[in-house]
């Protein structure tokens, strides 16, 4: 016979022994319960019965008073006298007899100690004669006293102590087996880590590494082991307490602490089951409604379905709004089916949460409304190069609350939607589509009146044509934007379809303007005073001057 079989037989033996002790005591209570639950005679008045409990278990009930003794006093007196019978070392059950008296029938011990009296009214109360009721009570008292004496004898106590020691040994073995089982499970998981724990990845990034995955599972295993050990100890206590009659009530209490909440939870769940089915049906219905709406939204985004006046980029935000409204409507429908939805506490918490939300989210709601307005105004979209206030950059994200812009210096700036709505915005990418000419890049220079405007126009246009990222068609053009006292203001204009590259485009354009002017022999000057140039070297760089160029001499002429 192996070790496991020995444990099994040991556990069965302990269980049978404990059950036999309990069954023996229950056999006495079966008859007492017959009297305890006797149905009152249909014609008798409804009376409150007081239990006779000399040893914590009810033997029978007393309903009527005798003289100045009410029913409760009678029950307590009878219980005290039964305890005195138990304490009598020379008790014999034959010493208890029935004797008729003036009140009815007395149960007498040793001819002089009246244990209790049964009146005619006691018999009528339960629909019986007083003599029959006295015989029942006599039998119950005899068996109860004998059982208590036998149960508390030295031999019985030795058996109970042995049974307790056996149960404790069995509990120790079970705890040892549980610890060994969980230790083996822990080593098994660690040994096969690579097989069972691959972690959690989203694309190429680990959200949950294999090591963290293993650590998480091992913590759960440790927690389960602790719960199993606590449950084992808790269940073993009623088994130990039930061995002794003095502690048997504690065993019942401990079991009630487990089974009463479990029973209440199970009954509550069964009561909630019809509402749960209704909630599931409502959720499934709304889920399929959203799927149908999502199908049409996807088709609008792809351009398969076109609605006049409704842009495709409106599809997703509109769907999000519809989804929020549908979920809100679904919650309103589901709310009455939730357990405790009609309770004042539940309603008070709902009002409190609503007040907190309204007080703490005023700015958030303002930004959400602004984001909604911006969505349907369509001032810009993701990828556009815009300017809001002093911030210029590419739109990288639009949410319900904020707009994020990335500047040319690779700085991400977050702007609340309420600020975006209240400020003027410039969209440099609005006309760079297929039907647009592009963004008009322009820069100004000032040249003196001594230079030909035709040469200046030609040099500026040539500089624009040389610049990368500027369009050749439509052709660049020059505007004369001012005629000041000492110089003329020229503005070169050219189209580009790369607005997010404006700093680079302007830099290249300015470089090319310098090159083209130097090649044409034009000085980029804005004179504000008169000067004599004879004898001064030109300001054109040497690389652009003729090899035979010489600095003219300074000459002075006098006239007579």
C-alpha positions as CSV (number, residue, x, y, z in Angstrom):
1,X,0.0,0.0,0.0
2,X,1.6,3.3,-1.1
3,X,1.7,6.6,0.8
4,X,-1.2,8.2,-1.0
5,X,-3.5,5.2,-0.4
6,X,-2.6,5.3,3.3
7,X,-3.5,9.0,3.5
8,X,-6.9,8.3,1.8
9,X,-7.8,5.5,4.3
10,X,-6.7,7.7,7.2
11,X,-8.9,10.6,6.1
12,X,-11.9,8.3,5.5
13,X,-11.5,6.8,9.0
14,X,-11.4,10.2,10.6
15,X,-14.4,11.3,8.7
16,X,-16.4,8.2,9.6
17,X,-15.5,8.5,13.3
18,X,-16.5,12.2,13.4
19,X,-19.7,11.5,11.5
20,X,-20.7,8.7,13.8
21,X,-20.2,10.9,16.9
22,X,-22.3,13.6,15.2
23,X,-25.0,11.1,14.0
24,X,-25.4,9.7,17.5
25,X,-26.1,13.1,18.9
26,X,-28.4,14.0,16.0
27,X,-30.5,10.9,16.7
28,X,-31.6,12.4,20.0
29,X,-32.3,15.8,18.4
30,X,-34.6,14.2,15.8
31,X,-37.2,13.4,18.4
32,X,-36.8,16.7,20.2
33,X,-37.3,18.5,17.0
34,X,-40.5,16.7,16.5
35,X,-41.8,18.3,19.6
36,X,-40.1,21.6,18.8
37,X,-41.9,22.0,15.5
38,X,-45.2,20.6,16.6
39,X,-47.9,22.5,14.8
40,X,-50.3,24.4,17.0
41,X,-53.9,23.1,17.1
42,X,-55.9,25.0,14.4
43,X,-58.4,26.3,17.0
44,X,-55.7,27.3,19.6
45,X,-54.4,30.9,19.8
46,X,-51.0,31.7,18.3
47,X,-48.5,31.7,21.1
48,X,-44.8,32.3,21.3
49,X,-42.8,29.3,22.4
50,X,-39.7,29.5,24.6
51,X,-37.1,26.8,24.0
52,X,-35.7,24.5,26.7
53,X,-31.9,24.4,26.0
54,X,-29.9,22.9,28.8
55,X,-27.0,21.9,26.5
56,X,-27.3,24.6,23.8
57,X,-29.6,22.4,21.7
58,X,-33.4,22.9,21.9
59,X,-35.2,19.9,23.4
60,X,-38.8,21.2,23.3
61,X,-40.8,24.5,23.7
62,X,-42.9,25.9,26.5
63,X,-45.9,28.0,25.5
64,X,-48.0,28.6,28.6
65,X,-47.5,29.9,32.1
66,X,-48.3,28.4,35.5
67,X,-49.3,30.7,38.2
68,X,-46.7,33.5,38.5
69,X,-44.3,31.7,36.3
70,X,-44.5,32.8,32.7
71,X,-43.5,30.6,29.8
72,X,-40.0,32.0,29.6
73,X,-39.4,31.4,33.3
74,X,-40.7,27.9,33.1
75,X,-38.4,27.1,30.1
76,X,-35.3,28.4,32.0
77,X,-36.3,26.6,35.2
78,X,-36.8,23.3,33.4
79,X,-33.4,23.6,31.6
80,X,-31.7,24.3,35.0
81,X,-33.3,21.2,36.5
82,X,-32.2,19.0,33.6
83,X,-28.6,20.2,34.1
84,X,-28.9,19.2,37.8
85,X,-29.9,15.7,36.7
86,X,-26.9,15.5,34.4
87,X,-24.6,16.5,37.3
88,X,-26.0,13.8,39.6
89,X,-23.4,11.0,39.6
90,X,-26.0,8.4,40.5
91,X,-28.5,9.3,37.9
92,X,-30.7,6.5,36.5
93,X,-33.3,7.0,33.9
94,X,-35.8,4.8,35.7
95,X,-35.7,7.3,38.6
96,X,-37.7,9.6,36.3
97,X,-41.5,9.0,36.5
98,X,-44.8,10.6,35.7
99,X,-47.1,11.5,38.6
100,X,-50.5,13.2,38.3
101,X,-50.9,16.4,40.2
102,X,-53.4,19.2,40.7
103,X,-51.9,21.1,37.7
104,X,-51.8,18.0,35.4
105,X,-48.9,15.5,35.1
106,X,-45.5,16.0,36.8
107,X,-42.1,14.6,35.6
108,X,-40.5,13.7,39.0
109,X,-37.0,12.4,39.9
110,X,-36.6,10.2,42.9
111,X,-40.2,10.8,44.0
112,X,-39.4,14.3,45.4
113,X,-37.7,16.4,42.7
114,X,-40.2,17.9,40.2
115,X,-38.4,18.5,36.9
116,X,-41.4,19.9,35.1
117,X,-45.2,20.0,35.1
118,X,-47.3,19.5,32.0
119,X,-50.8,21.1,32.2
120,X,-53.9,20.4,30.3
121,X,-53.4,23.8,28.5
122,X,-49.9,22.6,27.4
123,X,-51.5,19.6,25.7
124,X,-54.3,21.5,24.1
125,X,-51.8,24.1,22.7
126,X,-50.2,21.4,20.5
127,X,-53.4,19.5,20.0
128,X,-52.5,16.6,22.3
129,X,-53.3,15.4,25.8
130,X,-51.1,16.4,28.8
131,X,-50.2,12.8,29.5
132,X,-49.0,12.1,26.0
133,X,-47.0,15.3,26.0
134,X,-45.5,14.4,29.4
135,X,-44.4,11.0,28.1
136,X,-42.7,12.6,25.1
137,X,-40.8,15.1,27.2
138,X,-39.8,12.4,29.7
139,X,-38.3,10.3,26.9
140,X,-36.4,13.3,25.5
141,X,-35.0,14.2,29.0
142,X,-33.9,10.6,29.7
143,X,-32.1,10.2,26.4
144,X,-30.5,13.7,26.6
145,X,-29.1,13.2,30.1
146,X,-27.8,9.8,29.3
147,X,-26.1,11.0,26.0
148,X,-24.5,13.9,27.8
149,X,-23.1,11.6,30.5
150,X,-21.8,9.1,27.9
151,X,-20.5,11.9,25.7
152,X,-18.5,13.5,28.5
153,X,-17.1,10.3,30.0
154,X,-13.3,9.8,30.2
155,X,-13.4,7.2,27.4
156,X,-15.3,9.6,25.1
157,X,-12.8,12.4,25.9
158,X,-9.9,10.2,25.1
159,X,-11.5,9.2,21.8
160,X,-12.1,12.8,20.9
161,X,-8.5,13.9,21.8
162,X,-7.2,11.1,19.6
163,X,-9.5,12.1,16.8
164,X,-8.3,15.7,17.1
165,X,-4.7,14.7,17.0
166,X,-5.4,12.5,14.0
167,X,-7.1,15.5,12.2
168,X,-4.2,17.8,13.0
169,X,-1.8,15.2,11.6
170,X,-3.9,14.9,8.5
171,X,-4.0,18.7,8.1
172,X,-0.2,18.9,8.5
173,X,0.2,16.3,5.8
174,X,-2.2,18.1,3.5
175,X,-0.4,21.4,4.0
176,X,2.9,19.7,3.3
177,X,1.4,18.2,0.1
178,X,0.1,21.6,-1.0
179,X,3.4,23.3,-0.5
180,X,5.2,20.5,-2.4
181,X,2.7,20.7,-5.3
182,X,3.1,24.4,-5.7
183,X,6.9,24.2,-5.3
184,X,7.0,21.6,-8.1
185,X,4.7,23.9,-10.2
186,X,7.0,26.8,-9.7
187,X,10.1,24.9,-10.8
188,X,8.2,23.5,-13.8
189,X,7.3,27.0,-15.0
190,X,10.8,28.3,-14.5
191,X,12.3,25.3,-16.3
192,X,10.0,25.8,-19.3
193,X,10.1,29.5,-19.4
194,X,11.0,29.8,-23.1
195,X,8.2,27.4,-24.1
196,X,5.3,29.0,-22.2
197,X,6.3,32.7,-21.7
198,X,6.9,34.7,-24.9
199,X,5.7,38.0,-23.5
200,X,3.3,40.5,-25.1
201,X,4.5,42.4,-28.2
202,X,2.8,45.1,-30.2
203,X,4.5,45.3,-33.5
204,X,8.2,45.2,-32.6
205,X,8.0,46.6,-29.1
206,X,7.6,44.5,-25.9
207,X,4.8,45.7,-23.7
208,X,5.2,42.6,-21.5
209,X,8.7,41.0,-21.6
210,X,9.1,37.2,-21.1
211,X,10.8,37.8,-17.8
212,X,7.9,40.0,-16.5
213,X,5.4,37.5,-17.9
214,X,7.0,34.7,-15.9
215,X,7.3,36.9,-12.8
216,X,3.6,37.8,-13.1
217,X,2.5,34.2,-13.3
218,X,4.7,33.1,-10.4
219,X,3.1,35.8,-8.3
220,X,-0.3,34.5,-9.2
221,X,0.8,30.9,-8.3
222,X,2.1,32.2,-4.9
223,X,-1.2,34.0,-4.3
224,X,-3.2,30.9,-5.2
225,X,-1.1,28.8,-2.8
226,X,-1.7,31.3,0.1
227,X,-5.5,31.2,-0.7
228,X,-5.5,27.4,-0.8
229,X,-3.7,27.2,2.6
230,X,-6.0,29.7,4.2
231,X,-9.0,27.8,2.9
232,X,-7.6,24.5,4.2
233,X,-7.0,25.9,7.6
234,X,-10.4,27.5,7.7
235,X,-12.2,24.3,6.7
236,X,-10.2,22.2,9.2
237,X,-11.3,24.4,12.1
238,X,-15.0,23.3,11.9
239,X,-13.9,19.7,11.6
240,X,-11.8,20.0,14.8
241,X,-14.5,22.0,16.7
242,X,-17.2,19.5,15.8
243,X,-15.4,16.8,17.7
244,X,-16.3,18.3,21.1
245,X,-19.9,19.2,22.1
246,X,-18.7,22.3,23.9
247,X,-17.2,23.8,20.7
248,X,-19.6,22.4,18.2
249,X,-21.5,25.7,18.0
250,X,-18.3,27.4,16.8
251,X,-18.0,24.9,13.9
252,X,-21.5,25.7,12.8
253,X,-20.7,29.5,13.0
254,X,-17.5,29.2,11.0
255,X,-19.4,27.2,8.3
256,X,-22.1,29.8,8.2
257,X,-19.6,32.6,7.6
258,X,-18.6,30.8,4.4
259,X,-21.8,29.3,3.2
260,X,-24.2,32.2,4.1
261,X,-22.4,34.8,1.9
262,X,-21.9,32.2,-0.8
263,X,-25.6,31.3,-0.7
264,X,-26.6,35.0,-0.7
265,X,-24.2,35.7,-3.7
266,X,-25.6,32.7,-5.6
267,X,-29.2,33.6,-5.0
268,X,-28.5,37.2,-5.9
269,X,-26.8,36.1,-9.1
270,X,-29.8,33.8,-9.9
271,X,-32.2,36.7,-9.3
272,X,-30.0,38.9,-11.5
273,X,-29.8,36.4,-14.3
274,X,-32.9,37.5,-16.2
275,X,-31.7,41.1,-16.1
276,X,-28.2,40.0,-17.2
277,X,-29.7,38.2,-20.2
278,X,-31.6,41.4,-21.1
279,X,-28.4,43.5,-20.7
280,X,-26.5,41.1,-23.0
281,X,-29.2,41.3,-25.6
282,X,-29.2,45.1,-25.5
283,X,-25.4,45.2,-25.8
284,X,-25.3,42.8,-28.7
285,X,-28.1,44.8,-30.5
286,X,-26.2,48.1,-30.1
287,X,-22.9,46.5,-31.1
288,X,-24.4,45.3,-34.4
289,X,-25.9,48.7,-35.0
290,X,-22.4,50.2,-34.6
291,X,-21.0,47.7,-37.0
292,X,-23.5,48.7,-39.7
293,X,-22.7,52.4,-39.2
294,X,-19.0,51.6,-39.2
295,X,-19.3,49.9,-42.6
296,X,-20.9,53.0,-44.2
297,X,-18.3,55.2,-42.5
298,X,-15.4,53.1,-43.9
299,X,-17.0,53.3,-47.4
300,X,-17.3,57.1,-47.1
301,X,-13.6,57.3,-46.1
302,X,-12.6,55.2,-49.0
303,X,-14.6,57.4,-51.4
304,X,-16.9,54.5,-52.4
305,X,-19.9,56.4,-51.1
306,X,-20.2,60.1,-51.7
307,X,-22.6,62.5,-50.1
308,X,-22.9,66.0,-51.5
309,X,-21.5,68.5,-49.0
310,X,-20.1,65.8,-46.7
311,X,-16.3,65.5,-46.9
312,X,-14.6,62.1,-46.4
313,X,-12.4,63.4,-43.6
314,X,-15.6,64.1,-41.6
315,X,-16.5,60.4,-41.6
316,X,-14.3,59.4,-38.6
317,X,-15.1,62.2,-36.2
318,X,-18.8,62.0,-37.1
319,X,-18.7,58.2,-36.3
320,X,-17.0,59.0,-33.0
321,X,-19.8,61.4,-32.1
322,X,-22.5,58.9,-33.1
323,X,-20.7,56.2,-31.1
324,X,-20.7,58.3,-28.0
325,X,-24.4,59.1,-28.4
326,X,-25.3,55.4,-29.0
327,X,-23.3,54.3,-26.0
328,X,-24.9,56.9,-23.8
329,X,-28.3,55.8,-25.0
330,X,-27.4,52.2,-24.4
331,X,-26.3,53.0,-20.8
332,X,-29.6,54.8,-20.2
333,X,-31.5,51.7,-21.3
334,X,-29.3,49.3,-19.3
335,X,-29.3,51.4,-16.1
336,X,-32.7,50.1,-14.7
337,X,-31.5,46.5,-15.1
338,X,-28.4,47.0,-13.0
339,X,-28.6,45.6,-9.4
340,X,-29.1,48.4,-6.9
341,X,-29.9,51.0,-9.5
342,X,-33.0,52.2,-7.5
343,X,-31.2,52.4,-4.2
344,X,-30.6,55.9,-2.8
345,X,-26.9,55.2,-2.3
346,X,-26.4,54.4,-6.0
347,X,-28.4,57.4,-7.1
348,X,-26.4,59.6,-4.7
349,X,-23.1,58.4,-6.0
350,X,-24.3,59.0,-9.6
351,X,-25.2,62.6,-8.7
352,X,-21.9,63.1,-6.9
353,X,-19.9,61.9,-9.9
354,X,-21.9,64.1,-12.2
355,X,-21.2,67.2,-10.1
356,X,-17.5,66.4,-10.0
357,X,-17.4,65.9,-13.7
358,X,-19.2,69.1,-14.4
359,X,-17.0,71.1,-12.0
360,X,-13.7,69.6,-13.1
361,X,-14.1,69.4,-16.8
362,X,-15.3,72.8,-17.9
363,X,-12.0,73.5,-19.8
364,X,-12.0,70.1,-21.2
365,X,-15.6,70.4,-22.5
366,X,-14.7,73.8,-24.0
367,X,-11.8,72.2,-25.8
368,X,-13.9,69.3,-27.0
369,X,-16.6,71.7,-28.4
370,X,-13.9,73.7,-30.0
371,X,-12.4,70.5,-31.5
372,X,-15.8,69.6,-32.9
373,X,-16.2,73.0,-34.5
374,X,-12.7,72.9,-35.9
375,X,-13.4,69.4,-37.4
376,X,-16.3,70.7,-39.4
377,X,-14.8,74.1,-40.2
378,X,-11.9,72.2,-41.9
379,X,-9.3,75.0,-41.5
380,X,-6.5,72.5,-41.7
381,X,-5.8,68.8,-41.7
382,X,-3.0,66.5,-40.5
383,X,0.1,67.2,-42.6
384,X,-0.7,70.8,-43.4
385,X,1.8,73.5,-42.7
386,X,0.0,76.2,-40.6
387,X,0.6,79.2,-38.4
388,X,-1.4,79.8,-35.3
389,X,-0.5,82.9,-33.5
390,X,3.3,82.9,-33.3
391,X,3.6,79.1,-33.9
392,X,4.4,77.8,-37.4
393,X,4.7,74.1,-38.2
394,X,3.2,70.9,-39.6
395,X,0.1,69.5,-38.0
396,X,1.0,66.0,-36.7
397,X,-2.1,65.3,-34.5
398,X,-5.7,66.4,-34.0
399,X,-7.6,65.2,-31.0
400,X,-10.8,66.2,-29.3
401,X,-8.9,68.4,-26.9
402,X,-5.7,69.6,-28.5
403,X,-3.8,70.1,-31.8
404,X,-0.1,69.2,-32.0
405,X,2.2,71.1,-34.3
406,X,5.8,70.2,-35.2
407,X,7.9,73.2,-36.0
408,X,10.8,73.3,-38.5
409,X,13.1,73.0,-35.5
410,X,11.5,69.6,-34.7
411,X,9.7,71.0,-31.7
412,X,6.3,69.5,-30.9
413,X,3.9,72.2,-29.6
414,X,0.5,71.4,-28.1
415,X,-2.2,74.0,-28.6
416,X,-5.6,73.6,-26.9
417,X,-8.5,73.6,-29.4
418,X,-10.1,76.5,-27.6
419,X,-7.0,78.6,-28.3
420,X,-7.0,77.4,-32.0
421,X,-10.6,78.4,-32.4
422,X,-10.2,81.9,-30.8
423,X,-7.0,82.7,-32.8
424,X,-6.5,83.4,-36.5
425,X,-4.8,80.6,-38.3
426,X,-2.9,80.6,-41.6
427,X,-2.8,77.4,-43.7
428,X,0.1,77.4,-46.1
429,X,-0.9,74.0,-47.6
430,X,-4.4,74.9,-48.6
431,X,-3.6,75.4,-52.3
432,X,-1.0,72.7,-53.0
433,X,-3.4,70.0,-54.2
434,X,-3.9,69.0,-57.8
435,X,-6.1,72.0,-58.6
436,X,-4.0,74.5,-56.7
437,X,-1.0,76.5,-58.0
438,X,0.8,76.2,-54.6
439,X,2.0,78.6,-52.0
440,X,3.4,81.9,-53.3
441,X,6.9,82.5,-51.9
442,X,8.0,86.2,-52.0
443,X,10.9,88.2,-50.8
444,X,11.9,91.9,-51.3
445,X,15.0,93.8,-52.2
446,X,15.7,97.5,-52.7
447,X,18.0,98.8,-55.4
448,X,19.0,102.4,-56.3
449,X,17.6,104.4,-59.2
450,X,20.9,104.1,-61.1
451,X,20.2,100.4,-62.0
452,X,17.8,99.4,-64.8
453,X,14.6,97.9,-63.6
454,X,14.5,95.5,-66.6
455,X,17.9,94.1,-65.6
456,X,16.7,93.7,-62.0
457,X,13.5,91.9,-63.1
458,X,15.6,89.6,-65.2
459,X,18.1,88.8,-62.5
460,X,15.3,88.1,-59.9
461,X,13.4,85.8,-62.2
462,X,16.6,83.9,-63.0
463,X,17.3,83.5,-59.3
464,X,13.8,82.1,-58.7
465,X,14.2,79.6,-61.6
466,X,17.5,78.4,-60.2
467,X,16.0,77.7,-56.8
468,X,15.0,74.1,-56.0
469,X,11.4,73.4,-54.8
470,X,10.1,76.4,-56.7
471,X,7.7,75.8,-59.6
472,X,8.7,76.8,-63.1
473,X,5.0,76.9,-64.1
474,X,3.3,79.2,-63.3
475,X,6.4,81.3,-64.0
476,X,7.9,83.6,-61.3
477,X,7.1,87.3,-61.6
478,X,8.4,90.5,-60.1
479,X,6.4,93.3,-58.5
480,X,7.6,96.8,-57.9
481,X,6.1,97.5,-54.5
482,X,7.6,101.0,-53.7
483,X,9.3,104.0,-55.1
484,X,11.2,105.6,-52.2
485,X,13.4,108.8,-52.3
486,X,16.6,106.9,-52.8
487,X,15.7,103.4,-54.0
488,X,13.1,101.2,-55.6
489,X,11.5,98.2,-53.8
490,X,11.2,95.0,-55.8
491,X,9.4,91.8,-54.8
492,X,10.1,88.4,-56.4
493,X,7.1,86.0,-56.3
494,X,7.3,82.2,-57.1
495,X,5.1,79.2,-56.5
496,X,6.1,76.2,-54.4
497,X,4.2,73.0,-53.4
498,X,6.5,72.4,-50.5
499,X,5.3,74.9,-47.8
500,X,6.8,72.9,-45.0
501,X,10.3,73.6,-46.6
502,X,9.9,77.4,-46.5
503,X,13.1,78.1,-44.5
504,X,15.2,76.1,-47.0
505,X,13.4,77.6,-50.0
506,X,14.0,81.2,-48.8
507,X,17.6,80.5,-48.0
508,X,18.3,79.0,-51.5
509,X,16.4,81.9,-53.1
510,X,18.4,84.5,-51.3
511,X,21.7,82.8,-52.3
512,X,20.6,82.7,-55.9
513,X,19.6,86.3,-55.9
514,X,23.1,87.3,-54.8
515,X,24.7,85.1,-57.5
516,X,22.4,86.4,-60.3
517,X,22.9,90.1,-59.3
518,X,26.7,89.7,-59.1
519,X,26.7,87.9,-62.5
520,X,24.7,90.8,-64.1
521,X,27.0,93.4,-62.6
522,X,24.2,94.8,-60.3
523,X,25.0,96.0,-56.9
524,X,22.4,95.2,-54.1
525,X,22.4,98.6,-52.4
526,X,19.9,100.8,-50.9
527,X,21.6,104.3,-50.9
528,X,20.3,106.8,-48.4
529,X,22.8,109.6,-49.2
530,X,24.8,111.1,-52.1
531,X,28.4,110.1,-52.5
532,X,31.2,110.6,-55.0
533,X,32.2,107.2,-56.5
534,X,35.3,108.3,-58.5
535,X,38.4,106.5,-57.3
536,X,36.4,103.9,-55.3
537,X,36.3,100.2,-56.0
538,X,33.0,98.6,-56.9
539,X,31.3,96.5,-54.3
540,X,30.9,93.5,-56.7
541,X,33.0,90.5,-55.6
542,X,36.3,89.9,-57.5
543,X,35.0,86.5,-58.8
544,X,32.4,88.4,-60.9
545,X,34.7,91.2,-62.2
546,X,36.4,91.3,-65.5
547,X,40.1,90.3,-65.4
548,X,41.1,93.7,-66.9
549,X,39.1,95.6,-64.3
550,X,41.1,98.4,-62.6
551,X,40.1,100.7,-59.8
552,X,39.4,104.0,-61.4
553,X,41.5,107.0,-60.2
554,X,39.9,109.8,-58.2
555,X,39.8,112.9,-60.5
556,X,39.0,116.5,-59.7
557,X,37.9,119.0,-62.4
558,X,37.8,122.7,-62.0
559,X,35.9,125.1,-64.1
560,X,36.8,128.7,-64.7
